[in-house]
Amino acid sequence: MTTKKVERRIKIQFRIRKSVKGTAERPRLTVFRSNKQIYAQVINDIEGRTLVSASSLGLEKLPKIQQAEKVGEALAEKAKAAGVEAVVFDRNGYLYHGRVQALADAARKGGLNF
């Protein structure tokens, strides 16, 4: 049984995914945010393959915003090593503030263009 909040996020997710597609040149950077952790992946949608991923597992002692910043930095570093310079950002139905924004800003500082 899903709640109205979850149903709303799923509708927003589909609306975003209509226009945001990851290609080989510009893969999709997607964010998943749970109550305790934050995860990010760089995905090539054409091949259906995850190129790079990072998560906040093991960073539980830090505040959540700092966890998101560390994940963004780690993801940018891994993406640069994999040869990814530019991505399209998929906020995955979440509002662009707080942890999602902190992750995106840290990834930008790390050298990803989006």
C-alpha positions in Angstrom: 0.0 0.0 0.0 1.5 3.3 -1.1 0.9 6.7 0.5 0.0 9.9 -1.3 3.4 11.2 -0.7 5.1 8.2 -2.4 2.6 8.3 -5.3 3.3 12.0 -5.8 7.0 11.4 -5.9 6.5 8.5 -8.4 4.5 10.8 -10.7 7.2 13.5 -10.5 9.8 10.8 -11.2 8.1 9.8 -14.4 7.6 13.4 -15.5 11.3 14.1 -15.0 12.4 10.8 -16.8 10.4 11.8 -19.9 12.9 14.6 -20.7 16.1 13.4 -18.9 17.9 10.6 -20.7 21.4 9.5 -20.1 23.6 8.9 -23.2 27.2 7.8 -23.6 28.3 11.5 -24.0 26.1 12.8 -21.1 25.1 10.0 -18.7 22.3 10.5 -16.1 23.4 11.3 -12.5 20.5 10.1 -10.4 20.1 10.5 -6.6 18.3 8.2 -4.1 17.7 9.6 -0.7 16.5 7.5 2.2 16.0 8.7 5.8 19.5 7.6 6.8 21.6 7.4 3.7 22.1 9.0 0.3 23.1 7.2 -2.9 24.1 8.5 -6.3 24.7 6.7 -9.7 25.9 7.8 -13.1 23.9 5.7 -15.6 24.1 5.3 -19.4 20.4 4.7 -20.3 21.1 3.6 -23.8 23.1 0.6 -22.7 21.2 0.3 -19.4 24.5 0.3 -17.5 25.7 2.0 -14.3 29.1 3.6 -14.9 29.9 4.9 -11.4 28.2 4.8 -8.0 28.8 6.2 -4.6 26.9 6.1 -1.3 27.1 7.4 2.3 27.5 4.0 3.8 30.2 4.3 6.5 29.7 8.0 6.9 27.0 7.8 9.6 28.9 9.9 12.2 28.7 13.0 10.0 25.6 15.2 9.6 23.5 14.3 6.6 24.4 17.4 4.6 28.1 16.7 5.0 27.4 13.0 4.0 25.8 14.2 0.8 28.7 16.5 0.1 31.2 13.7 0.6 29.1 11.4 -1.7 29.1 14.2 -4.4 32.8 14.6 -4.2 33.5 10.9 -4.3 31.1 10.5 -7.3 32.8 13.3 -9.2 36.2 11.8 -8.6 35.1 8.3 -9.7 33.3 9.8 -12.8 36.4 11.7 -13.8 38.5 8.5 -13.5 35.9 6.7 -15.7 36.2 9.5 -18.4 32.8 11.2 -17.7 33.0 15.0 -17.8 29.3 16.0 -18.3 26.1 14.5 -16.9 22.4 15.3 -16.8 21.0 15.6 -13.3 18.0 13.5 -12.3 16.7 14.6 -8.9 14.5 11.5 -8.9 11.4 13.2 -7.7 13.0 14.9 -4.7 12.9 18.6 -4.2 16.2 20.4 -5.2 17.2 21.5 -1.8 19.0 20.2 1.3 20.9 16.9 0.8 20.1 16.7 -3.0 21.4 20.2 -3.6 24.5 19.6 -1.4 25.3 16.5 -3.4 24.8 18.3 -6.7 26.9 21.3 -5.7 29.8 19.0 -4.4 29.7 17.1 -7.7 30.0 20.4 -9.6 32.9 21.4 -7.5 34.5 18.1 -8.2 34.5 18.9 -11.9 31.3 17.4 -13.3 29.3 19.7 -15.7 25.5 19.7 -15.6 
